[in-house]
Amino acid sequence: MHVFLIAGEPSGDRLGGALMAGLRQLRPEVRFSGVGGAEMQAQGLASLFPMEELSVMGLAEVLPKYRQLKRRIRQTAEEVLRLSPDVLITIDSPDFNLRVARRVRAASALRTVHYVAPSVWAWRSGRAAKMARVVDQVLALLPFEPPWMEAAGMRCDFVGHPVVADPVPTAGEVSAFRAAESLGEAPVIVALPGSRRGEVERLAPVFGESLRPVLARHPAARVVVPAAAPVAGRVRELVRRWPGAPLVLDPRTMPPQAAAARKRAAFAAAQVALAASGTVSLELAATSTPMVIAYDMNWLSRLIIGRMLKVDTVTLVNLVSESRAVPEYLGTACRPENIAAGLLEVMENPDAQRQAMALTMQRLGRGGEAPGLRAARAVLAGLGQAGATG
């Protein structure tokens, strides 16, 4: 069995690595080709070119590399057609991957699977119909996504979210983290202003001002900021203006797995987290950390997306648990006085979110088969092959 996979960023590489491990468990003879990073390469992939070439976000970043990206799209599609694998699996990064899939579909009937459903339940539902022209099957991370994809004519399998496979820090690991960072028994507030430069620039000043009244009420509390590697340097500069001498956890100072473990320990040590909107809410739920979500964007994006949005919450814990347990302050509500009030309320009643977080983890697949193995079974089922361990 020959599988061609394409990932364009670290989160996709993680999904791809777990999927490849699952496929190898079920089909030991499987061969891999494609584009991926360290985790996929550890499973035996020789990447066609460095995955990092595809890890660009936003118009300003893409434009200077537009010609190179077009060349890589053509090169990748030609390699798929030359190798003629049993299946093409594209992982997230739709701007690149679906263009490759379109070229392949124009010249071949090769089965194509896309891993990570687009958030058509939130906005731009027409994306599903466009995807169906070149994709046969979707592997979904969220349990409510399959009906949206199936309505557009694609097979869709919910395979679980990778966050449920992360280890939960033990009490000993949390104590070791506190000791290593000289936190003692102080209450911990985790602040997560984003992983992209634009959102960090926009949110960090608001987060800092939001923390002032909280620290005035809880002067013994320590603020811990687990920075994302791409923006860690800028985060260090911005939080110097925050109150309370925040502790920045820079992942660049240690191997990736150790940095991820330290981040999870920080989450587990925290009484509350203030986080930008995104999948980080699921990471916090995995460690049962109560949270407040805040996010804003430039006025034009806020206007356009606000008109297109089809849900009344963007926090994944709220969506998966079908509750509104996690307070969120979005757009014009993303103001320090609102956020501070929300943080203080959560600190007064930290158990209010526990049930929603536990339900979220259950619905995402915690306690069941690992998402990578479930994804592998779904791929094989789509190909008409049995998923029994070989």
SEMITOR-341675 format. One record per atom (N, C-alpha, C, CB): residue in one letter; x, y, z. Coordinates in steps of 0.05 Angstrom, whole numbers, plus 5000, padded with zeros to 4 digits. Glycine has a CB too. Example, Ala and Ser with C-alpha at 12.3 -4.5 7.8 and 13.67 -1.06 7.14 Angstrom:
residues 2
a526448865156 a524649105156 a526449345156 a522649115181 s525749555142 s527349795143 s525850015157 s528249885114 
***
This chain:
residues 390
m501749765000 m500050005000 m501850255000 m498150005025 h501150444983 h502750684980 h500950924985 h504050704951 v501851095004 v500251335013 v501951585008 v499351305042 f500751784995 f501952044992 f500652235010 f501852134961 l502152365028 l501052555047 l502352825044 l501452455076 i500753035049 i501853315048 i500953465073 i500853465023 a502853565088 a502353745111 a503854005106 a503153615139 g502654225115 g503954485110 g504754645134 g502054645094 e504154545158 e504854685182 e505154485205 e502854905189 p506254575228 p506854385250 p504454235260 p508054535272 s502054365262 s499754215272 s498953995252 s497354405275 g499254045226 g498653835207 g500753615207 g498553965179 d503253685212 d505353485214 d504853295238 d508153625218 r503753415259 r503053245283 r500853055276 r502253425307 l498753155263 l496552975254 l497652765235 l494353135241 g499252845216 g500352655196 g502052445209 g501952805176 g503752515228 g505452315241 g503752105256 g507252455261 a501652195270 a499952005284 a498351825265 a498052155303 l497451945243 l496051785223 l497851575210 l494851975201 m500351655204 m502251475192 m502851245211 m504851615185 a503151305237 a503551095257 a501250905258 a504051215285 g498751015256 g496450845256 g496350665231 g493951015257 l496950785208 l496950625183 l499150405184 l497450805159 r501350465196 r503550265198 r502650035217 r506150395208 q501150105238 q500149905256 q498249715242 q498850035281 l496549825225 l494449665211 l495549535186 l492149835205 r497449665173 r498549565148 r501549595149 r497349715123 p502949405161 p505849435165 p507449475139 p506949195179 e506349395117 e507749415092 e507449685078 e506849205073 v505949875091 v505350125078 v507850285072 v503450285097 r507750435049 r509950615041 r508750895040 r511150525013 f510551095046 f509651365047 f511351545029 f509751475076 s509951735016 s511251945001 s509852205008 s511251894971 g511152435001 g509752685005 g511352905017 g507352645021 v509953085031 v511153325043 v510353325073 v510253585029 g512353355090 g511753365119 g514153455135 g510853095129 g513753485161 g515853575179 g517053355195 g514753785197 a518153425218 a519653235234 a518052995243 a520753375259 e515553035251 e513952805261 e513252605239 e511452905275 m512652705216 m512152525193 m514652395183 m510752685170 q516852545184 q519352425176 q520252205195 q521552645174 a519552235220 a520152025240 a518651765234 a519552125268 q516451785219 q514951555211 q515751445184 q511951615212 g517851555173 g518951435148 g518451605123 g517851175144 l517651855126 l517152015102 l519752165094 l514852215107 a520452155069 a522552325058 a521152555044 a524452165038 s521152785057 s519553015047 s520553105020 s519653245067 l518753155002 l519353244975 l520953504976 l516853274958 f520253684994 f521753925000 f521154005028 f520954154979 p522554195040 p522054275068 p519254375073 p524054475077 m517854255091 m515054335097 m514954635105 m513954175120 e517054735117 e517055015126 e516555215104 e519755075140 e517055135079 e516455315057 e513555375054 e517455195031 l511855205065 l508955245063 l507755375088 l507554975059 s509355415109 s508255515134 s508255825134 s509955415158 v506655935116 v506356225115 v503456295119 v507356335087 m502956515133 m500156595139 m499756885132 m499656555170 g497456945121 g496757225116 g497757325089 g497857395138 l496357525079 l496857635052 l499757745050 l494857845045 a500557895071 a503158015070 a505457815069 a503558205094 e504957585082 e507057375082 e506957205056 e506657195106 v504557165045 v504356995022 v505257124996 v501456905018 l504657384993 l505257524967 l508157494958 l504557804970 p510157534976 p512957514966 p513657224958 p514857604988 k512157034967 k512856754961 k510756624942 k512956584987 y509156794929 y506956694913 y507956514890 y505356924902 r510056614876 r511056454853 r512256194862 r513156614837 q513656204884 q514855954895 q512755764903 q516756024918 l510655854916 l508455684924 l507055564900 l506455834942 k506555714879 k505355604855 k507155394843 k504955834835 r509755434844 r511655234834 r511454974850 r514455344833 r511255004877 r511054774894 r508454624890 r511454854924 i506254774885 i503654644880 i503954464855 i501454854876 r505054584834 r505454434809 r507254184813 r506554614787 q509554234827 q511454014832 q510153784848 q513854124847 t508553864868 t507353654885 t505253494870 t506053784910 a503653634855 a501553494839 a502853314819 a499753694825 e504953404806 e506353234786 e507552984799 e508553394772 e508553014824 e509752784838 e507552584846 e511252884862 v505252684854 v503052504860 v502252344835 v500552664870 l501952474813 l501152344788 l503352144779 l500552544766 r505852224782 r508052044774 r508051784791 r510752184776 l507651814817 l507851584835 l505251414835 l508451674863 s503051544829 s500451404828 s499951234853 s500251234803 p499851364876 p499451214901 p496551104903 p500051394926 d496050954924 d493350854929 d491451074938 d493350624949 v492551274952 v490851484963 v492551734967 v489451404989 l491351964963 l492652224969 l491252334994 l492452424946 i492852395015 i491752505040 i492852785044 i492452325065 t491152985042 t491953265047 t491153335075 t490653455025 i492953465090 i492453525118 i492353825123 i494753395135 d489953915129 d489454205134 d490654375112 d490754275162 s491754615118 s492954795098 s491454795071 s495854705092 p488854865072 p487254835048 p488055005024 p484454895054 d489155235029 d489955405006 d492055264988 d491155675017 f493855125000 f495754964985 f494654694976 f498454925001 n493654554996 n492854274991 n490654234971 n492154145016 l488654404972 l486354374954 l487154454925 l483954534963 r489154624922 r490054684895 r491654444884 r491954934896 v493154314901 v494454064892 v492353854884 v496353954914 a490353824901 a488253624896 a486753684870 a486253614919 r486353944865 r484954024840 r486553934815 r484354324840 r489153984816 r490853904794 r490853594790 r493654004798 v490953454813 v490953164811 v488353064800 v491553044839 r486053174810 r483453084801 r482953134772 r481253214818 a484153344761 a483853404733 a485253194715 a485053674727 a487153044726 a488552854710 a488252564719 a491452924710 s486852524741 s486752254753 s484252214770 s489252194770 a483351964773 a481151904791 a482151814819 a479351684779 l484651884825 l485851804851 l484051894874 l488651924853 r483651714893 r482051774917 r483551984934 r481451524933 t482152194942 t483352404958 t481852434985 t483252674943 v483452435006 v482352475033 v483452725045 v483052225051 h481752895057 h482753135069 h482353115099 h481253385058 y484453165114 y484453135143 y484153415156 y487052985154 v482153465170 v481253705183 v479053845166 v483653905189 a476653825176 a474453955161 a474554255164 a471753845172 p473854405143 p473754695145 p471354765163 p473354825117 s471654995177 s469555075197 s467155195183 s470855265217 v465955045165 v463555145150 v461155185168 v462854955127 w461255055192 w459055095211 w459155375224 w459254885234 a461455515221 a461755775232 a461355995211 a464455805245 w462555955187 w462356155166 w463256035140 w463956405174 r462456165118 r463156085091 r462455795086 r466156125086 s459955725088 s459055445084 s459555345056 s456155415092 g459755525037 g460255445009 g462855305005 g460155684992 r464655315024 r467255185021 r466954885019 r469055245045 a464854765032 a464554475031 a463854385003 a462254395050 a462154524989 a461454454961 a463854474943 a459154634951 k465454684947 k467854704930 k469854474936 k469254974935 m470154404961 m471954184968 m470953924956 m472154164999 a468353884955 a467253624945 a467953574916 a464253624949 r468753774902 r469453734874 r472153584871 r469654004859 v473753594892 v476453474890 v477053284912 v478553694888 v475253264932 v475753104956 v473552894959 v475953274982 d474352644964 d472452424967 d471652374996 d473652164956 q473452435015 q473052365043 q474352575061 q474052085050 v473052645083 v474152835102 v474452695129 v472353085104 l476652735143 l477052645170 l476652885188 l479952515174 a474652875205 a473853105222 a474853075250 a470753135222 l475653305261 l476653315289 l474453365309 l478653535292 l472153475300 l469953555318 l467553385312 l469353855316 p466053295333 p463953105329 p461553205313 p463053005355 f461153465312 f458853575298 f459353645269 f457853825312 e461753585259 e462453665232 e461553475210 e465353685230 p461353205214 p460653035191 p458053105176 p460252765201 p455853185189 p453453245173 p453953475152 p451153325191 w455553665160 w456153885141 w457653785116 w457854105156 m459553615120 m461153505098 m459453315081 m463653375108 e457953145095 e456252945081 e454153085064 e454952755100 a453053305073 a451053455058 a452153555031 a449953685074 a454853595031 a456153685006 a456953454988 a458553855013 g456553204997 g457052974980 g459552824986 g457153064953 m460952885008 m463452745015 m462852555038 m465652945023 r464352325039 r464352165063 r465852325084 r465651885057 c464852305109 c466252445131 c466252275156 c464952725137 d468552235167 d468952075191 d469952245214 d470751835186 f468552245236 f469652375260 f471752185272 f467452445281 v474252285275 v476452105284 v477552195311 v478552105263 g476452405322 g477552495348 g479552715345 g478752265363 h479952875366 h481753095366 h484453015378 h480553345380 p486653105367 p489253015378 p489753095407 p491553125361 v488353305417 v488753395444 v488153175464 v487053635450 v486352985457 v485652775476 v487852565480 v483152635468 a489852575462 a492052385464 a494352505480 a493052305437 d494252765487 d496352885503 d496252775532 d496053195503 p498552735544 p498552645572 p497652865590 p501352555580 v496152795611 v495252995631 v497353005653 v492452915642 p498353245659 p500453265680 p499553145707 p501253555683 t501453005720 t500852905747 t501353125767 t502652655753 a500453075792 a500853265813 a503853305818 a499453165839 g505453095815 g508353115818 g509553295797 g509552845817 e508553265772 e509653435750 e508953725754 e508653335723 v506553775764 v505754055770 v507454165792 v502754065777 s507954015813 s509654105835 s512554155825 s509753895858 a513553985808 a516254025797 a516354275780 a517053775780 f514254325765 f514154575749 f514254815767 f511754575731 r512554815788 r512555045807 r515255085819 r510454995829 a516554865827 a519254895839 a521254995819 a520154625850 a521154895795 a523154975774 a522955265767 a522854805749 e520455375768 e520055655761 e519755835785 e517555675743 s520355735809 s520355885834 s517656025839 s522556105833 l515555865834 l512855975838 l511755925866 l510955855818 g512955735880 g511955665907 g509055585906 g512355905925 e507455685925 e504655625926 e502955855916 e503855555955 a504156045901 a502656275891 a500456195872 a504556475878 p498156325873 p496156285851 p497356355824 p493556455857 v496756195804 v497856235777 v495656315758 v499255985767 i496256525743 i494456605721 i496056575695 i493456915724 v495056405677 v496356355651 v495156545631 v496056055642 a496856685616 a495956865595 a497056775568 a496857155601 l495356755548 l496056655521 l494956845500 l494856365517 p496557045492 p495657245474 p495857175444 p497157495478 g496256915438 g496256835410 g498856715400 g495557065393 s498756605376 s501056475364 s502056605339 s500456185359 r500656825330 r501456965306 r502057255313 r499156955284 r503857365298 r504857635306 r502657845307 r506957725286 g500857845287 g498758045286 g496958035311 g497158005262 e496157795318 e494357775341 e495757835368 e493057495343 v498357755369 v499857825393 v500158125396 v502657685392 e500758265375 e501058555375 e498458685384 e501858665348 r496158575375 r493558695381 r492658625409 r491558595360 l493058375417 l491858285443 l493658325467 l491257995440 a496258325464 a498058345487 a497458595504 a500958335479 p497258825492 p496759065508 p494059045523 p496759315491 v491958935510 v489358905523 v489558715546 v487258815502 f490958485542 f491258285563 f492658405587 f492758045552 g494758555582 g496358675603 g494658865621 g498658835592 e492959035608 e491259215623 e489059065637 e490059425604 s488158845625 s486058675638 s487058555664 s485158455620 l489658505666 l490758375690 l491158565713 l493458245682 r491258825708 r491859015730 r489858995753 r491859305719 p487259015747 p485358995770 p485258715782 p482559065760 v485958505766 v485958235777 v488258205797 v486258025754 l490558305790 l492858295808 l492558475832 l495458355793 a491058695828 a490558865851 a488858725872 a489159125842 r487058555862 r485358395880 r486858155891 r482758305866 h488658045875 h490157805883 h493157865880 h489357555865 p494358025897 p497158115894 p499157895896 p497758315915 a498457665907 a500457445909 a500557275883 a499757255932 a498657325865 a498557155840 a500957215822 a495957215825 r501757005808 r503857025787 r502656985760 r506156825793 v503457145741 v502657115713 v504656965698 v502157395700 v503856745685 v505656575669 v504656585640 v505656275680 v506556635622 v505856665593 v507256455577 v506556955584 p505956235570 p507256035552 p507156135524 p505755755555 a509356235514 a509456365487 a509656155465 a511856555485 a508456215442 a508856045419 a511556115406 a506456085398 a512855905396 a515655935386 a515856165365 a516655675374 p514056175345 p514456385324 p514356675334 p512356345303 v513156715358 v512756985368 v513957025395 v509857065368 a515556835405 a516556845432 a518157095438 a518256605438 g519857175419 g521457415423 g519757665426 g523457455401 r517757695409 r516057925411 r514357925436 r514257945386 v513457685444 v511957665469 v513557765492 v511057375474 r516157685493 r517857785515 r517958085516 r520757675511 e518158215493 e518258505492 e515658625502 e518858605464 l513358525493 l510758635499 l509958605528 l508658515481 v510658375541 v509658335568 v511358485589 v509758035574 r513558605580 r515058775599 r513359005610 r517558885585 r511359085594 r509559305603 r507259205620 r508459445578 w507058945624 w504858835640 w505458865670 w504358545633 p503458865686 p503958865715 p504758585725 p501358945730 g505958575748 g506558315761 g508958165752 g504258155758 a510758295736 a513158155727 a512657875716 a515258135749 p511257855693 p510357595683 p512757415677 p508757635657 l512357155680 l514256945674 l513656845646 l514356715694 v515456885627 v515056795599 v516356525596 v516156995578 l514856325586 l515956065580 l516556055550 l513955835588 d519156065544 d520056075516 d520655785506 d522556255513 p519055675488 p519455405479 p522055355463 p517155315462 r523255575455 r525755545439 r528155465456 r526355805425 t527755465483 t530055405501 t530355105507 t529655555527 m528554945495 m528754655501 m527554495478 m527254585528 p527954225477 p526754065456 p523654095456 p527553775460 p522454055433 p519554105430 p517853935450 p518654035402 q518553685454 q516853525472 q517053625501 q517753235470 a519453705509 a519753815536 a518254075539 a522753855542 a518354245518 a516954495519 a513954455521 a517654665495 a512954255506 a510054195507 a509254095534 a509353985485 a510953925547 a510353825574 a510354055594 a512353605582 r512254235591 r512354465610 r509854645607 r514854635605 k508954675582 k506554835577 k504054705590 k506054875547 r503854445587 r501554305599 r501654325630 r501554005591 a504054305641 a504354335670 a503554615679 a507254275679 a504254815664 a503455095670 a500355115670 a504655295650 f499154995650 f496154995648 f494954865673 f495254855623 a496054635680 a494954485703 a495454635730 a496154205704 a497554795731 a498154945755 a496355195759 a501055025756 a495055275737 a493655535737 a490955525750 a493455645709 q490255735764 q487455765774 q485555865752 q487455955798 v486656015733 v485056115711 v486956175688 v483456365720 a485856175664 a487356245640 a485856465625 a487856005622 l487356655614 l486356855595 l487556785568 l486957145604 a485956715548 a487056615523 a485656735499 a486756315522 a487256765478 a486056835452 a484356605442 a488356905431 s482356665426 s480656465415 s482256275397 s478356595398 g481556015398 g482855815382 g482855545395 g485655905375 t484455365384 t484555085395 t485755075423 t486054905376 v486955295432 v488155295459 v485955255480 v489655565464 s483455315474 s481355265493 s481054975499 s478655385484 l481654805478 l481454515482 l483854415498 l481354375455 e486254535494 e488554465510 e488054525539 e491054605499 l486854755544 l486254835572 l484154645584 l485255125573 a482154575568 a480154385578 a481354115585 a477854355557 a483354035569 a484653775574 a486053765601 a486753725553 t486753995612 t487954005639 t486054115660 t490554175638 s483454135652 s481354235670 s482054515681 s480954045693 t483054685664 t483754955672 t481555155665 t486455045659 p480255275684 p478155475678 p479255705661 p476855585704 m477655815644 m478756015625 m476856235619 m479555875600 v478056445609 v476556675596 v477756705569 v476756935613 i476156735548 i477056765521 i476557045511 i475556565502 a478557165499 a478357435488 a479757455461 a479557645508 y478557605443 y479757625416 y478657875402 y479157375399 d480357995386 d479558215369 d481258215343 d479858485384 m480358355324 m481758375298 m481458655288 m480758165277 n482658715265 n482258985255 n479359035247 n484059035230 w478559285246 w475759365244 w474459245219 w475459655244 l475959235196 l474759135171 l474158835173 l476559195148 s476158685183 s475758395187 s473458345206 s478358255196 r473358505228 r471258465248 r468558515235 r471658665271 l468358715217 l465758775204 l464958555185 l466059035189 i466858455169 i466258255149 i465557985162 i468558215129 i467257895180 i466857635193 i464357645211 i469357555209 g463957875224 g461657895241 g459057855226 g461558165254 r458957945201 r456557915185 r456257625174 r456558105161 m458557485171 m458457215160 m458157005181 m460957165145 l458757065207 l458856865228 l456056755233 l459956985254 k455956485235 k453356345238 k452956225266 k453056125217 v454856275284 v454556165311 v454856395331 v456755945317 d453756345355 d453756555376 d456056535395 d451156555391 t457856345390 t460256305406 t462456195388 t459856125431 v464956265392 v467156155376 v468955975393 v468756385364 t468255945419 t469955785436 t469255495433 t469655875466 l471255335426 l470755055420 l469554895443 l473254915410 v470354965468 v469254825491 v466254875492 v470554925517 n465355115487 n462455175487 n461055025464 n462055475483 l462255015441 l461054885418 l460854585422 l462554955393 v462954465430 v462954165433 v461154085456 v465854065437 s461154225478 s459554155501 s456654255499 s460754265526 e456154405477 e453454525474 e452554675499 e451354305467 s454454835509 s453955005532 s455055285525 s455154885558 r454855465544 r456155725541 r457555775568 r454055955535 a458955565577 a460255575604 a462655755604 a461055295612 v464055785581 v466555945580 v465856225572 v468655815561 p466456425588 p465956705580 p467856795558 p466056895604 e466856935539 e468557035517 e467857325512 e468156865492 y470057475505 y469757765499 y471057815472 y471157935522 l469257845452 l470157855424 l469558125412 l468857635408 g471358215394 g470858465379 g470658705397 g468258435363 t468458845396 t468259095412 t468059035442 t465759245403 a467358785449 a467258705478 a470058635489 a465358475481 c472058625471 c474758555480 c476058795492 c476458435456 r475258865516 r476159105530 r477159025558 r473959325532 p479259155568 p480359075594 p478459055617 p482559265602 e476559245619 e474759245641 e472858995640 e473059495642 n472058925616 n470358685613 n471858435620 n469158665585 i474258415609 i475858165612 i476558135642 i478358185595 a477358355655 a478158345683 a475758245700 a479058615693 a473358345694 a471058255709 a470557955705 a468558415701 g470957865680 g470557575674 g472657405689 g470857535645 l475157495689 l477157345704 l476657325733 l479957475699 l475857545745 l475257545774 l472957365780 l474757835784 e470957365763 e468657195768 e469356895766 e466457255747 v471056825746 v471856545743 v473656465767 v473456505717 m475356645777 m476956585800 m475256545825 m479056805805 e473056675826 e471256645849 e469656385847 e469256875851 n469156295823 n467556045819 n468855865798 n464656125810 p471255755804 p472755605784 p471455345775 p475455555794 d469555235791 d468354985784 d466155005763 d467354845808 a465255245757 a462955275739 a463455155711 a462355575736 q465955145702 q466555045676 q467354745675 q468855195664 r467654615698 r468754345700 r467154145684 r468954255728 q464554155687 q462853965673 q463053995643 q459853995682 a462954245633 a463154295604 a465854195593 a462754595598 m468054245608 m470654155599 m470853855598 m472854265617 a469753715619 a469853425619 a468153305597 a468853315646 l465853425591 l464153335570 l465553375543 l461453475570 t466853595540 t468353655515 t470453445510 t469653925517 m472053375530 m474053165526 m472852895520 m475753145551 q470652835533 q469252575527 q468352575498 q466852535546 r467152785489 r466052795461 r468252805440 r464253035458 l470552905448 l472852915429 l474352645428 l474753135436 g473552455445 g474752185442 g476552105465 g476252175418 r476652255487 r478452165509 r477451895520 r478452385531 g479351725525 g478651455535 g478151255514 g476251475553 g478051335489 g477651155467 g480251105451 g475551255448 e479950995428 e482250935411 e483551195403 e481350775385 a486151195400 a487751435393 a486751545367 a490751365392 p486651815364 p485651935340 p487151845315 p485752235342 g489851825317 g491351745293 g490551465283 g494351745300 l490051285302 l489251015294 l486351015283 l489350815318 r484651175295 r481851205284 r481951325256 r480151385303 a483651515252 a483951635225 a484951425205 a485851875226 a486851265213 a487851055196 a485650855188 a490250905209 r484050775208 r481850585202 r479950715182 r480350515228 a479350975186 a477451115168 a478551125139 a476851395178 v481151175136 v482351185110 v482050905096 v485351265111 l482750695111 l482550425100 l479750355093 l483750215119 a477850435111 a475050375105 a474150515080 a473250455129 g475050755076 g474350905052 g475450775027 g475351185054 l477650645030 l478850495007 l477550225003 l481850465011 g475750145022 g474449885020 g476149665031 g473849824991 q478049735049 q479849535061 q479049495090 q482849615058 a479349265100 a478849205128 a480849345146 a478848905134 g480049435170 g481849575188 g482949405209 g480349805199 a482849145207 a483948975228 a486948995228 a483048685224 t488048965252 t490948975255 t492248765238 t491848945285 g494248845222 g495548655205 g498148575216 g496048765178 
***
